[in-house]
């Protein structure tokens, strides 16, 4: 169910058809997807039944945001 909800969130919040959506591996999460459109960066992730969507507007690199989102999502499972 979390996978389907995550994919629904992606289809709802990624507005442009030409935006590349990348899957991120190597985390303790079940799945994470990222989408970047200029200064807008979005992260969609799930682990177990927990789902998170983060939209970030700014100059910070997506590589710096990913661990923060992962840590936050995993903290809800404790």
MOPAC internal coordinates of N, CA, C and O (Angstrom, degrees):
PM7 1SCF
backbone

  N    0.0000 0     0.00 0     0.00 0    0    0    0
  C    1.4328 1     0.00 0     0.00 0    1    0    0
  C    1.5321 1   111.47 1     0.00 0    2    1    0
  O    1.2310 1   119.94 1   142.14 1    3    2    1
  N    1.3361 1   117.72 1   -37.86 1    3    2    1
  C    1.4617 1   121.35 1  -179.52 1    5    3    2
  C    1.5255 1   111.28 1   -63.87 1    6    5    3
  O    1.2310 1   120.33 1   142.73 1    7    6    5
  N    1.3292 1   116.97 1   -37.27 1    7    6    5
  C    1.4714 1   120.76 1   177.91 1    9    7    6
  C    1.5249 1   110.14 1   -61.78 1   10    9    7
  O    1.2310 1   120.04 1   133.58 1   11   10    9
  N    1.3281 1   117.53 1   -46.42 1   11   10    9
  C    1.4660 1   121.22 1  -179.32 1   13   11   10
  C    1.5210 1   111.72 1   -64.21 1   14   13   11
  O    1.2310 1   120.07 1   138.86 1   15   14   13
  N    1.3316 1   117.48 1   -41.14 1   15   14   13
  C    1.4575 1   120.88 1   178.00 1   17   15   14
  C    1.5249 1   110.55 1   -63.63 1   18   17   15
  O    1.2310 1   120.39 1   137.87 1   19   18   17
  N    1.3155 1   116.86 1   -42.13 1   19   18   17
  C    1.4614 1   120.99 1   178.86 1   21   19   18
  C    1.5234 1   110.85 1   -61.68 1   22   21   19
  O    1.2310 1   120.05 1   135.40 1   23   22   21
  N    1.3151 1   117.51 1   -44.60 1   23   22   21
  C    1.4651 1   120.82 1   178.64 1   25   23   22
  C    1.5245 1   111.28 1   -65.80 1   26   25   23
  O    1.2310 1   119.73 1   144.47 1   27   26   25
  N    1.3269 1   118.12 1   -35.53 1   27   26   25
  C    1.4656 1   121.45 1   175.25 1   29   27   26
  C    1.5251 1   111.08 1   -64.34 1   30   29   27
  O    1.2310 1   120.20 1   139.27 1   31   30   29
  N    1.3300 1   117.23 1   -40.73 1   31   30   29
  C    1.4633 1   120.84 1   177.38 1   33   31   30
  C    1.5254 1   111.29 1   -63.35 1   34   33   31
  O    1.2310 1   120.57 1   139.41 1   35   34   33
  N    1.3182 1   116.51 1   -40.59 1   35   34   33
  C    1.4652 1   120.43 1   178.24 1   37   35   34
  C    1.5199 1   110.03 1   -61.96 1   38   37   35
  O    1.2310 1   120.09 1   133.04 1   39   38   37
  N    1.3258 1   117.43 1   -46.96 1   39   38   37
  C    1.4684 1   119.77 1  -178.44 1   41   39   38
  C    1.5276 1   111.48 1   -66.58 1   42   41   39
  O    1.2310 1   119.88 1   153.72 1   43   42   41
  N    1.3180 1   117.83 1   -26.28 1   43   42   41
  C    1.4616 1   120.29 1   179.65 1   45   43   42
  C    1.5265 1   112.89 1   -82.19 1   46   45   43
  O    1.2310 1   119.46 1   140.00 1   47   46   45
  N    1.3328 1   118.63 1   -40.00 1   47   46   45
  C    1.4570 1   121.59 1  -170.70 1   49   47   46
  C    1.5258 1   115.57 1  -102.15 1   50   49   47
  O    1.2310 1   119.27 1   168.88 1   51   50   49
  N    1.3096 1   118.99 1   -11.12 1   51   50   49
  C    1.4665 1   120.30 1   174.30 1   53   51   50
  C    1.5229 1   106.23 1   -94.95 1   54   53   51
  O    1.2310 1   121.14 1   -75.31 1   55   54   53
  N    1.3397 1   115.42 1   104.69 1   55   54   53
  C    1.4573 1   121.30 1  -168.89 1   57   55   54
  C    1.5224 1   113.82 1   -79.02 1   58   57   55
  O    1.2310 1   120.10 1   142.14 1   59   58   57
  N    1.3040 1   117.42 1   -37.86 1   59   58   57
  C    1.4644 1   119.94 1  -173.45 1   61   59   58
  C    1.5181 1   110.41 1   -91.03 1   62   61   59
  O    1.2310 1   120.98 1   -43.48 1   63   62   61
  N    1.3148 1   115.73 1   136.52 1   63   62   61
  C    1.4653 1   120.87 1  -179.29 1   65   63   62
  C    1.5249 1   112.64 1   -69.56 1   66   65   63
  O    1.2310 1   120.20 1   155.19 1   67   66   65
  N    1.3438 1   117.22 1   -24.81 1   67   66   65
  C    1.4623 1   120.04 1  -176.82 1   69   67   66
  C    1.5368 1   112.92 1   -89.42 1   70   69   67
  O    1.2310 1   120.01 1  -176.02 1   71   70   69
  N    1.3179 1   117.59 1     3.98 1   71   70   69
  C    1.4623 1   121.14 1   178.42 1   73   71   70
  C    1.5226 1   109.80 1   -73.44 1   74   73   71
  O    1.2310 1   121.17 1   -52.41 1   75   74   73
  N    1.3169 1   115.37 1   127.59 1   75   74   73
  C    1.4660 1   120.04 1   178.89 1   77   75   74
  C    1.5273 1   109.74 1   -81.89 1   78   77   75
  O    1.2310 1   121.09 1   -50.28 1   79   78   77
  N    1.3039 1   115.53 1   129.72 1   79   78   77
  C    1.4593 1   121.99 1   177.68 1   81   79   78
  C    1.5239 1   107.07 1  -108.13 1   82   81   79
  O    1.2310 1   121.12 1   -59.05 1   83   82   81
  N    1.3362 1   115.46 1   120.95 1   83   82   81
  C    1.4627 1   120.48 1  -176.32 1   85   83   82
  C    1.5213 1   110.38 1  -110.92 1   86   85   83
  O    1.2310 1   120.93 1   -40.18 1   87   86   85
  N    1.3143 1   115.83 1   139.82 1   87   86   85
  C    1.4657 1   121.47 1   173.53 1   89   87   86
  C    1.5232 1   108.14 1   -88.23 1   90   89   87
  O    1.2310 1   120.64 1   -42.67 1   91   90   89
  N    1.3186 1   116.39 1   137.33 1   91   90   89
  C    1.4611 1   122.24 1   179.86 1   93   91   90
  C    1.5249 1   108.09 1  -108.72 1   94   93   91
  O    1.2310 1   120.69 1   -54.14 1   95   94   93
  N    1.3154 1   116.29 1   125.86 1   95   94   93
  C    1.4617 1   121.85 1   179.22 1   97   95   94
  C    1.5242 1   109.71 1  -110.30 1   98   97   95
  O    1.2310 1   120.85 1    -8.33 1   99   98   97
  N    1.3082 1   115.98 1   171.67 1   99   98   97
  C    1.4542 1   120.95 1   175.07 1  101   99   98
  C    1.5178 1   114.43 1    88.14 1  102  101   99
  O    1.2310 1   120.16 1  -168.29 1  103  102  101
  N    1.3266 1   117.29 1    11.71 1  103  102  101
  C    1.4603 1   120.95 1   177.84 1  105  103  102
  C    1.5224 1   109.30 1  -108.25 1  106  105  103
  O    1.2310 1   120.46 1   -11.24 1  107  106  105
  N    1.3085 1   116.74 1   168.76 1  107  106  105
  C    1.4607 1   120.90 1   178.15 1  109  107  106
  C    1.5249 1   111.93 1   -78.59 1  110  109  107
  O    1.2310 1   120.30 1   178.25 1  111  110  109
  N    1.3227 1   117.04 1    -1.75 1  111  110  109
  C    1.4630 1   122.16 1   179.83 1  113  111  110
  C    1.5203 1   110.23 1   -81.88 1  114  113  111
  O    1.2310 1   120.87 1   -19.25 1  115  114  113
  N    1.3352 1   115.94 1   160.75 1  115  114  113
  C    1.4625 1   119.44 1   175.37 1  117  115  114
  C    1.5240 1   110.52 1   -66.92 1  118  117  115
  O    1.2310 1   120.39 1   136.55 1  119  118  117
  N    1.3441 1   116.86 1   -43.45 1  119  118  117
  C    1.4616 1   120.10 1  -179.27 1  121  119  118
  C    1.5193 1   109.43 1  -161.75 1  122  121  119
  O    1.2310 1   120.67 1   -33.89 1  123  122  121
  N    1.3328 1   116.33 1   146.11 1  123  122  121
  C    1.4578 1   122.30 1   174.08 1  125  123  122
  C    1.5196 1   108.73 1  -140.23 1  126  125  123
  O    1.2310 1   120.99 1   -42.92 1  127  126  125
  N    1.3323 1   115.71 1   137.08 1  127  126  125
  C    1.4577 1   122.63 1   176.46 1  129  127  126
  C    1.5190 1   107.96 1  -123.44 1  130  129  127
  O    1.2310 1   120.76 1   -34.86 1  131  130  129
  N    1.3431 1   116.16 1   145.14 1  131  130  129
  C    1.4576 1   120.24 1   175.45 1  133  131  130
  C    1.5189 1   109.28 1  -126.87 1  134  133  131
  O    1.2310 1   121.30 1   -31.51 1  135  134  133
  N    1.3292 1   115.12 1   148.49 1  135  134  133
  C    1.4615 1   122.50 1   176.32 1  137  135  134
  C    1.5222 1   107.30 1  -138.68 1  138  137  135
  O    1.2310 1   120.47 1   -48.88 1  139  138  137
  N    1.3370 1   116.70 1   131.12 1  139  138  137
  C    1.4614 1   121.22 1   180.00 1  141  139  138
  C    1.5163 1   109.65 1  -123.22 1  142  141  139
  O    1.2310 1   121.29 1   -48.84 1  143  142  141
  N    1.3402 1   115.13 1   131.16 1  143  142  141
  C    1.4572 1   122.33 1   175.41 1  145  143  142
  C    1.5266 1   107.10 1  -134.35 1  146  145  143
  O    1.2310 1   120.04 1   -87.53 1  147  146  145
  N    1.3169 1   117.53 1    92.47 1  147  146  145
  C    1.4580 1   120.75 1  -177.90 1  149  147  146
  C    1.5183 1   111.11 1    64.61 1  150  149  147
  O    1.2310 1   120.75 1    57.19 1  151  150  149
  N    1.3420 1   116.17 1  -122.81 1  151  150  149
  C    1.4652 1   119.53 1   179.04 1  153  151  150
  C    1.5251 1   112.16 1   -85.04 1  154  153  151
  O    1.2310 1   119.95 1   173.08 1  155  154  153
  N    1.3157 1   117.70 1    -6.92 1  155  154  153
  C    1.4713 1   121.50 1   179.09 1  157  155  154
  C    1.5238 1   109.44 1   -89.71 1  158  157  155
  O    1.2310 1   121.36 1   -58.12 1  159  158  157
  N    1.3230 1   115.01 1   121.88 1  159  158  157
  C    1.4590 1   121.21 1   178.23 1  161  159  158
  C    1.5232 1   107.51 1  -122.66 1  162  161  159
  O    1.2310 1   120.81 1   -45.43 1  163  162  161
  N    1.3368 1   116.06 1   134.57 1  163  162  161
  C    1.4543 1   120.41 1   179.93 1  165  163  162
  C    1.5190 1   110.07 1  -125.96 1  166  165  163
  O    1.2310 1   121.48 1   -39.60 1  167  166  165
  N    1.3098 1   114.78 1   140.40 1  167  166  165
  C    1.4567 1   121.44 1   176.66 1  169  167  166
  C    1.5200 1   107.93 1  -124.97 1  170  169  167
  O    1.2310 1   121.31 1   -49.44 1  171  170  169
  N    1.3142 1   115.11 1   130.56 1  171  170  169
  C    1.4610 1   123.07 1   176.58 1  173  171  170
  C    1.5217 1   106.16 1  -122.30 1  174  173  171
  O    1.2310 1   120.10 1   -53.63 1  175  174  173
  N    1.3117 1   117.42 1   126.37 1  175  174  173
  C    1.4677 1   119.27 1  -176.86 1  177  175  174
  C    1.5169 1   110.35 1  -149.30 1  178  177  175
  O    1.2310 1   121.81 1   -22.80 1  179  178  177
  N    1.3408 1   114.14 1   157.20 1  179  178  177
  C    1.4591 1   119.14 1   173.08 1  181  179  178
  C    1.5165 1   110.06 1  -147.90 1  182  181  179
  O    1.2310 1   122.38 1   -27.05 1  183  182  181
  N    1.3301 1   113.05 1   152.95 1  183  182  181
  C    1.4564 1   121.97 1   175.86 1  185  183  182
  C    1.5200 1   106.54 1  -148.75 1  186  185  183
  O    1.2310 1   120.88 1   -62.95 1  187  186  185
  N    1.3190 1   115.93 1   117.05 1  187  186  185
  C    1.4621 1   119.68 1  -174.27 1  189  187  186
  C    1.5176 1   109.53 1    65.00 1  190  189  187
  O    1.2310 1   120.46 1    55.65 1  191  190  189
  N    1.3213 1   116.74 1  -124.35 1  191  190  189
  C    1.4646 1   121.48 1   178.53 1  193  191  190
  C    1.5251 1   112.50 1   -97.73 1  194  193  191
  O    1.2310 1   120.07 1   179.38 1  195  194  193
  N    1.3248 1   117.48 1    -0.62 1  195  194  193
  C    1.4600 1   122.43 1  -177.70 1  197  195  194
  C    1.5272 1   110.11 1   -88.85 1  198  197  195
  O    1.2310 1   120.72 1   -48.77 1  199  198  197
  N    1.3350 1   116.22 1   131.23 1  199  198  197
  C    1.4634 1   122.31 1   179.81 1  201  199  198
  C    1.5222 1   107.74 1  -127.07 1  202  201  199
  O    1.2310 1   120.80 1   -38.79 1  203  202  201
  N    1.3442 1   116.07 1   141.21 1  203  202  201
  C    1.4607 1   119.99 1   178.55 1  205  203  202
  C    1.5250 1   109.48 1  -137.79 1  206  205  203
  O    1.2310 1   121.40 1   -36.44 1  207  206  205
  N    1.3388 1   114.93 1   143.56 1  207  206  205
  C    1.4631 1   122.30 1   173.57 1  209  207  206
  C    1.5176 1   106.44 1  -130.22 1  210  209  207
  O    1.2310 1   120.47 1   -55.82 1  211  210  209
  N    1.3221 1   116.70 1   124.18 1  211  210  209
  C    1.4572 1   122.00 1   179.45 1  213  211  210
  C    1.5181 1   108.24 1  -123.37 1  214  213  211
  O    1.2310 1   120.73 1   -52.17 1  215  214  213
  N    1.3350 1   116.21 1   127.83 1  215  214  213
  C    1.4636 1   121.93 1   173.20 1  217  215  214
  C    1.5254 1   106.90 1  -111.49 1  218  217  215
  O    1.2310 1   120.63 1   -52.93 1  219  218  217
  N    1.3321 1   116.41 1   127.07 1  219  218  217
  C    1.4572 1   121.67 1  -177.75 1  221  219  218
  C    1.5191 1   108.52 1  -124.92 1  222  221  219
  O    1.2310 1   120.89 1   -48.89 1  223  222  221
  N    1.3194 1   115.91 1   131.11 1  223  222  221
  C    1.4569 1   122.21 1   175.44 1  225  223  222
  C    1.5185 1   106.99 1  -115.89 1  226  225  223
  O    1.2310 1   120.23 1   -65.70 1  227  226  225
  N    1.3145 1   117.17 1   114.30 1  227  226  225
  C    1.4499 1   119.64 1  -179.90 1  229  227  226
  C    1.5106 1   111.95 1   165.96 1  230  229  227
  O    1.2310 1   121.38 1     7.82 1  231  230  229
  N    1.3147 1   114.97 1  -172.18 1  231  230  229
  C    1.4606 1   121.51 1  -174.37 1  233  231  230
  C    1.5263 1   113.93 1   -96.30 1  234  233  231
  O    1.2310 1   120.01 1   173.62 1  235  234  233
  N    1.3130 1   117.59 1    -6.38 1  235  234  233
  C    1.4639 1   120.73 1  -179.30 1  237  235  234
  C    1.5284 1   109.72 1   -64.32 1  238  237  235
  O    1.2310 1   120.49 1   -38.20 1  239  238  237
  N    1.3245 1   116.67 1   141.80 1  239  238  237
  C    1.4627 1   120.80 1  -179.90 1  241  239  238
  C    1.5198 1   110.29 1   -72.98 1  242  241  239
  O    1.2310 1   121.08 1   -33.57 1  243  242  241
  N    1.3178 1   115.54 1   146.43 1  243  242  241
  C    1.4646 1   121.44 1  -179.48 1  245  243  242
  C    1.5263 1   110.91 1   -61.23 1  246  245  243
  O    1.2310 1   120.32 1   148.87 1  247  246  245
  N    1.3336 1   117.00 1   -31.13 1  247  246  245
  C    1.4623 1   121.30 1   179.34 1  249  247  246
  C    1.5296 1   111.73 1   -64.04 1  250  249  247
  O    1.2310 1   120.51 1   153.95 1  251  250  249
  N    1.3411 1   116.63 1   -26.05 1  251  250  249
  C    1.4615 1   120.72 1   178.45 1  253  251  250
  C    1.5287 1   112.01 1   -84.54 1  254  253  251
  O    1.2310 1   120.29 1   157.43 1  255  254  253
  N    1.3176 1   117.04 1   -22.57 1  255  254  253
  C    1.4631 1   121.96 1  -178.14 1  257  255  254
  C    1.5280 1   111.19 1   -84.90 1  258  257  255
  O    1.2310 1   120.30 1   144.53 1  259  258  257
  N    1.3219 1   117.04 1   -35.47 1  259  258  257
  C    1.4720 1   122.10 1  -175.54 1  261  259  258
  C    1.5328 1   112.76 1   -53.56 1  262  261  259
  O    1.2310 1   118.60 1   130.73 1  263  262  261
  N    1.3418 1   120.28 1   -49.27 1  263  262  261
  C    1.4722 1   118.85 1  -178.89 1  265  263  262
  C    1.5279 1   113.18 1   -63.37 1  266  265  263
  O    1.2310 1   120.22 1   147.81 1  267  266  265
  N    1.3237 1   117.18 1   -32.19 1  267  266  265
  C    1.4636 1   120.46 1   179.38 1  269  267  266
  C    1.5242 1   111.10 1   -67.25 1  270  269  267
  O    1.2310 1   120.82 1   137.54 1  271  270  269
  N    1.3306 1   116.04 1   -42.46 1  271  270  269
  C    1.4660 1   120.58 1   178.82 1  273  271  270
  C    1.5237 1   110.06 1   -67.24 1  274  273  271
  O    1.2310 1   120.50 1   136.95 1  275  274  273
  N    1.3138 1   116.65 1   -43.05 1  275  274  273
  C    1.4611 1   121.23 1   179.02 1  277  275  274
  C    1.5266 1   110.88 1   -60.08 1  278  277  275
  O    1.2310 1   120.57 1   134.20 1  279  278  277
  N    1.3185 1   116.51 1   -45.80 1  279  278  277
  C    1.4643 1   121.34 1   179.74 1  281  279  278
  C    1.5294 1   111.21 1   -61.94 1  282  281  279
  O    1.2310 1   120.36 1   137.88 1  283  282  281
  N    1.3198 1   116.92 1   -42.12 1  283  282  281
  C    1.4610 1   120.88 1  -179.42 1  285  283  282
  C    1.5240 1   111.38 1   -65.52 1  286  285  283
  O    1.2310 1   120.30 1   135.23 1  287  286  285
  N    1.3226 1   117.02 1   -44.77 1  287  286  285
  C    1.4655 1   120.39 1  -179.57 1  289  287  286
  C    1.5271 1   110.87 1   -64.26 1  290  289  287
  O    1.2310 1   120.18 1   138.37 1  291  290  289
  N    1.3119 1   117.27 1   -41.63 1  291  290  289
  C    1.4628 1   120.69 1   179.37 1  293  291  290
  C    1.5308 1   111.98 1   -68.18 1  294  293  291
  O    1.2310 1   120.05 1   152.49 1  295  294  293
  N    1.3191 1   117.51 1   -27.51 1  295  294  293
  C    1.4684 1   120.20 1   179.60 1  297  295  294
  C    1.5254 1   111.84 1   -67.79 1  298  297  295
  O    1.2310 1   119.90 1   156.44 1  299  298  297
  N    1.3238 1   117.81 1   -23.56 1  299  298  297
  C    1.4650 1   121.08 1   178.93 1  301  299  298
  C    1.5217 1   112.23 1   -76.96 1  302  301  299
  O    1.2310 1   119.80 1   165.90 1  303  302  301
  N    1.3212 1   117.98 1   -14.10 1  303  302  301
  C    1.4573 1   121.16 1  -177.65 1  305  303  302
  C    1.5191 1   112.81 1   -90.59 1  306  305  303
  O    1.2310 1   120.22 1   173.36 1  307  306  305
  N    1.3007 1   117.18 1    -6.64 1  307  306  305
  C    1.4711 1   119.93 1  -177.39 1  309  307  306
  C    1.5052 1   111.55 1   -79.11 1  310  309  307
  O    1.2310 1   120.10 1   180.00 1  311  310  309

